[in-house]
Amino acid sequence: MSPVRATVRLQFHKDFTLDDAIPLVDYFADLGISHIYASPITTARAGSVHGYDVVDPTRVNPELGGEEALRRLVARLRERGMGLIVDFVPNHMSVGGSENAWWLDVLKWGRHSPYAKFYDINWYSPDPELHGQLLLPFLGGAYGDILQAGELKLVFDEKDGFRVEYYAHHFPISPPTYADILRASDASELRLFADAFEAREGDREGANEAVTQLAESARQNPAVKAALDQCLAAFDASDAANHERLHALLERQHYRLASWRTASDDINWRRFFDITELGGLRMERPEVFDALHAMIFRLIGEGLIDGLRLDHIDGLANPRGYCRKLRRQIDTICQSRSNGTPEGGFPIYVEKILAEGEHLRGDWGIDGTTGYEFMNEVSGVMHDPAGEKPLNEFWAEKTGRPADFMEEVREARRLVVTTALASEFESTAHTLHVVAQQDWRTRDISLGSIRRVLLELITYFPVYRTYASAAGFTGEDEKFFQKAVDGARPNLSEAELPVLELLHEWLGGKAPCRQPVGSVARREQRRAITKFQQLTSPVAAKAVEDTSCYRSGALLSRNDVGFDPQNFSQSTEEFHASSKLRSEQFPRNMLTTATHDHKRGEDTRARLAVISEMADLYTQAATRWLEMGSPLRGTFADKPAPTPGDELMLYQTLLASWPLDLAADDKQGLQAYLDRLLPWQEKALREEKLESDWWTPNTEYEAACRNFLEQLITGEKGGALRKEIVEMVARIAPAGALNGMTQAVLRMTAPGVPDLYQGCDFWDLSLVEPDNRRPVDYPPRIAALKEAKAPAELLSSWKDGRVKQSVIARTLAARTSHADVFLKGQYIPLEVSGAQASHVLAFAREYQGKAAIVIVPLRVWRFIGENPSPSFEASAWQDTSVKVPKQFVDQIFTETFSHSSVHVKQSELSLSELLASFPLGLLITQDLSQGETL
């Protein structure tokens, strides 16, 4: 099996199982893929379409075919010399419902459960009403209303005992309180059982045995069965006489049932972001680490898994410690596995979003990130900086929203901290208050002042999190924390500035290890650091990705997961610097341009980037569209519906994702497209949290926006506007397609391991989930690859996507033939000169005398003009040339996309000659002993 050379990300679920991937292995192998990169394979909640809501990490998900299907898939991969990388979820598990046995055990036994310390639960909540209990905000309405409506049903399960059921949720009753239930009957047999349960506080085996005996007795003795039914009836809340009895029983449990609306303010356990159905795990505890990884380690040891992708690494208390421990364990396992350590080592990737100026830590023992930062870089280099000013000014003028993206971020951070994550914020503030009280010099600092300062600090925090430990700040922590301090300072009163400096000290500026060993001060400071670091990460995600990216719409191609939207574009010099650094520090970092989390598909963004080159034309058209949209527009609260911001975002979304073969009068096609757009619109309106949100949907405003979209896409009144949008799509789509091919080539040739998201071998004009997780139509892709036509032959029919596939296949073939050049080769930026030098990105990869030269066009709309295909006359390059290093002179290369030989006779390559037949160039050193490279 080869080292990881190129991956394909597949989203597995009940409608696309592990067995369903087996017939596709030959296609992926022929395309040039070395490893399938699978979404989580552990058992998730029934019907999960993504696999991140894990309920049982000890089994391969039976909905995917279980472990036997996994073995079948791996066997087929091995036949083609391929491997398997799997996505693993160390941060959280699905809670609520009825499927997570660990969670249910915690509800049943509370702090006595062996799993009580698996979850990040504050059993000692500052709220005295919650002391020793978990808040369970899973009810659809107020607790009192739900109870009075009789929706909480007490049932007896012959295996698990008594529980309360609420639709899909199971709330186990604590065995010692079974006596309260059984004493509702006068039957002597039940009184004996009641005494037995009451005497078994913490006796799990005894309680389980008593449940078995009770069930057996009820089956054999009709009188006991009737008495048990009588007990259940006594707690049937559909009868008003039983309300107090059921309430009293629930009050004695290890949990408190509550409305879902209480979660943000009162929840006393850590969630994944603000998702109450996902409970945070304490992975820093050895028993949790061992239990969660047991199956994955076994599968690695048996040679079935060849790499891991770690989901949301920033959610852990100690990402560095976790990754280093994982690396040690896996390296030990690989030493004794039957098929040995994978060639090139066992890769471990982390899902980590790097902010501007942030770098992945080099001491974690991992191979890199999943590539969001590359997705940002390749997007930035395709945008024309000249478009920034007019697009920002137009957006601000028409919408009244800030042109400065960071202004939106700061506003969103305040909103998120004070609403969705208010309980997590409050818990962090309380912990810091405890820290203050440990020192007589700071004990008078009030909780209120800590809250105010903490809010400002988080508002200006420039990264997802720091990684302070017992030793305090490490690496770049001090630099980023100081930026937050500097941002917060002007917004605080003179009296609060000392508190700001103390928070700086407590949260990593002063190492906790300097406190006395075993002291409360030392323990509480470490707790405060952990809580703070596990708070800033979800705040960043919710404020940037899930709010600001839906509020700021100067150009949506710069708004995506892991992007720096405040940076409109990136220079080729910046791209080179990032690539060179990656080649030196993380040469096997994953490179991606599309993911299961993206907001817009890779070619959707590539097309929209063209707007940056024609900002004036776009703003003129958009101004006209706002006028033409007036008859379709509704109103809400004296505002237009949609608002100008929502309307402009819609127009950009249409320009970006309009299907290439969809005519303005194709009724069936338009309806299918509308069906894709409506879920996007609902999500966009609620995520921006301006006129609507997920908590309190503004149905009137949403209905008006939905009507606007329906009229625009399928209605007669929207016909003229629809026609203009289609005409604009036709103008920008060819340049967008060439951008898409450039993006693909850069992903496959820059330092790192390219990842192909499912379906992106053809054009990817998808929107946010669920649109980006639609089934992939593989038969046309398989047929196209077998034709093996050269890219230039497919330009005339470019809309069907085969030209993109051909570019991908030929580039991956070059990677296969010259793996060391791309996996180990140094990165050499190449100088470009001539009239169109600013429209070229060129670099070389070199390893032990073998080389690849990559030349791609940038910002090509002006060259393509009215050409209906993604190409242009090579003469447009005029005198533009690429200077090559002297060691390449007098060598013979093969041009990958045309299969032509290129003899480099001098130090400059003329683009008008080199790119005469196809607008992208990839030169590979010819192996003269074997003929041409390909």
Secondary structure as UniProt FT lines:
FT   STRAND          7..10
FT   TURN            14..15
FT   HELIX           18..21
FT   HELIX           22..24
FT   HELIX           25..31
FT   STRAND          35..38
FT   STRAND          42..44
FT   TURN            46..47
FT   STRAND          54..60
FT   HELIX           62..64
FT   HELIX           66..79
FT   TURN            80..81
FT   STRAND          83..88
FT   STRAND          92..94
FT   HELIX           101..109
FT   HELIX           110..112
FT   TURN            114..118
FT   TURN            123..124
FT   HELIX           128..130
FT   TURN            131..132
FT   STRAND          134..139
FT   HELIX           143..148
FT   TURN            149..150
FT   STRAND          153..157
FT   TURN            158..160
FT   STRAND          161..166
FT   TURN            167..168
FT   STRAND          169..172
FT   HELIX           175..177
FT   HELIX           178..182
FT   TURN            183..184
FT   HELIX           188..198
FT   TURN            201..202
FT   HELIX           204..220
FT   HELIX           222..234
FT   TURN            237..238
FT   HELIX           240..242
FT   HELIX           243..251
FT   STRAND          255..259
FT   HELIX           260..262
FT   HELIX           263..266
FT   STRAND          271..272
FT   TURN            273..274
FT   STRAND          275..281
FT   TURN            283..284
FT   HELIX           286..301
FT   TURN            302..303
FT   STRAND          307..310
FT   TURN            311..312
FT   HELIX           313..315
FT   HELIX           319..336
FT   TURN            338..339
FT   TURN            343..344
FT   STRAND          348..350
FT   TURN            356..357
FT   TURN            362..363
FT   STRAND          368..369
FT   HELIX           372..381
FT   HELIX           385..387
FT   HELIX           388..399
FT   HELIX           405..418
FT   TURN            419..421
FT   HELIX           422..437
FT   TURN            440..444
FT   HELIX           447..459
FT   TURN            470..471
FT   TURN            475..476
FT   HELIX           477..488
FT   HELIX           489..491
FT   HELIX           494..496
FT   HELIX           497..504
FT   HELIX           505..509
FT   HELIX           512..514
FT   TURN            517..518
FT   HELIX           520..540
FT   HELIX           541..548
FT   HELIX           549..551
FT   HELIX           556..558
FT   TURN            561..562
FT   TURN            565..566
FT   HELIX           572..585
FT   TURN            587..588
FT   STRAND          590..591
FT   TURN            596..597
FT   HELIX           602..608
FT   HELIX           609..613
FT   HELIX           615..628
FT   HELIX           630..632
FT   STRAND          634..636
FT   TURN            637..638
FT   STRAND          639..641
FT   HELIX           644..657
FT   TURN            660..661
FT   TURN            664..665
FT   HELIX           667..688
FT   HELIX           699..714
FT   TURN            717..718
FT   HELIX           719..749
FT   STRAND          753..757
FT   TURN            758..761
FT   TURN            769..770
FT   HELIX           771..773
FT   HELIX           778..787
FT   HELIX           791..794
FT   HELIX           795..800
FT   HELIX           802..817
FT   HELIX           819..824
FT   STRAND          826..829
FT   STRAND          832..833
FT   TURN            835..836
FT   HELIX           837..839
FT   STRAND          840..847
FT   TURN            848..849
FT   STRAND          850..857
FT   HELIX           861..864
FT   TURN            865..866
FT   HELIX           874..877
FT   TURN            878..879
FT   STRAND          881..883
FT   HELIX           886..888
FT   TURN            889..890
FT   STRAND          891..895
FT   TURN            896..899
FT   STRAND          900..904
FT   STRAND          908..910
FT   HELIX           911..914
FT   STRAND          921..925
FT   TURN            928..930
//
